[in-house]
């Protein structure tokens, strides 16, 4: 029981830090509120979709930026998609880089677009790592017979 | 008289207590389709999801009717503006709410002029969805 309590506290503190550091925003809370008994893995499912979709978009962005004549409209369309999905799951820092990236697409600035792609990947893998840690903590609590604390 | 009563917090039900609102989610992002589907489901609204404007138009071709359509703007094959125009030209009277990340007035204006009843910026939340659903009640007796 002590172990469960400790894990629960660790989870609450960890989650709080993600919000305080601006890694996640209120939209993530909205997702958690949608989860219920009929779909107890909803958040993990949606976030997994986000991971899959983002990695596909990174491939597309890399391919588009590799072209001799860069199609900035296509580039912008991909970034727009990533902006949409990152905002839907509350990945605030990823969303913010997308906004910057779109400005550089509009300005047809290849160098800054390339830098943005790298920054985007860094932010994405950072939030991915954080979310995977969060889900591992939740799983540990469930396996120890505890419940996930509601904030 | 409204077709719908409030049956518990944020639930849209008819006078027999059964949900009769049917919705169509139109979005090319699987992340958004999944979230919007769940948002509607949690409000007791039966809904289908499609991935672009053409699929939305096709969903109506066999006589299907939806009280509410959540329409994304940027989609491949057929975007939300074109899909909204086509649906209105077909005589579809559903409440169509544009749901998009676009925020410029000009972009919003173009989408509204295509035939939207409402417009919400993404990300969609339960509160935004409830405000859209209220319009179904308000518009149910207003001829188009």
Interface residues (C-beta under 8 A of the other chain):
Chain A: X27 X30 X31 X33 X34 X36 X39 X42 X45 X46 X49 X50 X53 X77 X80 X81 X83 X84 X85 X87 X88 X89 X90
Chain B: X28 X29 X30 X31 X32 X34 X35 X38 X39 X42 X74 X101 X122 X123 X124 X125 X126
